[in-house]
Amino acid sequence: MNVPEPPTAGTQHELLLTSGSGYVRAVISEVGASPRVLTVDGVDLVEPYPADRPPPMAAGAVLVPWPNRVDSGRWSLNGVDQQLEITEPDLGHAIHGLLSTARYDVTSRGARHVTLAADIDPCPGYPFRLSTRVSYELAPDGMWIRHEIRNDGAESAPVAVGSHPYLRVGDAAVQDLTVTIPAARALTLDERHIPTGSVDVEGTALDLRAGRRVGDAVAHASYADVEVVDGVVTHSLRAPDGRSVDLVADPDFAYVHFYVTDDYPGEHGRTSAVAIEPMTAPPNALRSGEGLRWLEPAQTWSLGWRLRLRP
């Protein structure tokens, strides 16, 4: 995924939680507010990347005010055409919002938590003013993530939120992991990865509700109609030995994007990686309007998700 990257890695913040003989450790980069490291008792839950570079391929970045792509960067606001900067030149799209490569400021910091903030000012294609915050807090089995978006402008603003974590289960091979995504509908994507409609996943290779080996799954897909159980949405990756990493999200995250690559630039060179991206709207939402939330002036939207390890 071709996302422009800033020239430096930015300041990074290490978090640590110890309990008994166990520990949880995270390293959060100010660039994209990205978790560069998350381990529970030495088991990696996200794909790490080198400390001396910004998040590669949007790894862990916050995606706001839209996740995924806007077709050709063009959309219409009250009948007026808008043109966003093209940030995925290979396909000609505006990708992953306006903050995925931005440097955030730290507003609060403790041994086990950090809160980062970044503003969105009116710009070509998005004439709105937002203030955003994202908080990370360690838990004995992983980490909680909370987003806050406030409309600081004078007009209602269209907003969607996502995140781009590449997940892993320790040293288990990516292709041998079992992915479970409880979604009944898959978006049909064209050759430029823009939705053209949707299909019921029943009886198709896109059905991940009962779990499917990553190596046998469709490597690039977007999903809707995710199932909410006990007030949350739960996606998971399970290793052959039974260990599982769960991504547990508020129902606001009604969409999810699944992506497998063999070209992730990790700490030890190129490797396979799998992203499970919680999103509040599907790709091309600014143009289609699907899933958008219109924030009124001074209104704040708060929502969250978490990562946890199940041994």
Secondary structure, 3 states (H helix, E strand, C coil): CCCCCCCCCCCEEEEEEEECCEEEEEEEECECCEEEEEEECCEECECCCCCCCCCHHHCCCEECCCCCEEHHHEEEECCEEEECCCCECCCCEEECCCCCCCECEEEEECCCEEEEEEEECCECCECCCEEEEEEEEEECCEEEEEEEEEECCCCCEEECCEECCEECCCCCCHHHCEEECCEEEEEEECCCCCEEEEEECCCCCCCCCCCEEHHHCCCEEEEEEECCECCEEEEEEECCCCCEEEEEECCCCCEEEEEEEEEEEECCEEEEEEEEEEECCCCCHHHHCCCCEEECCCCEEEEEEEEEEEC
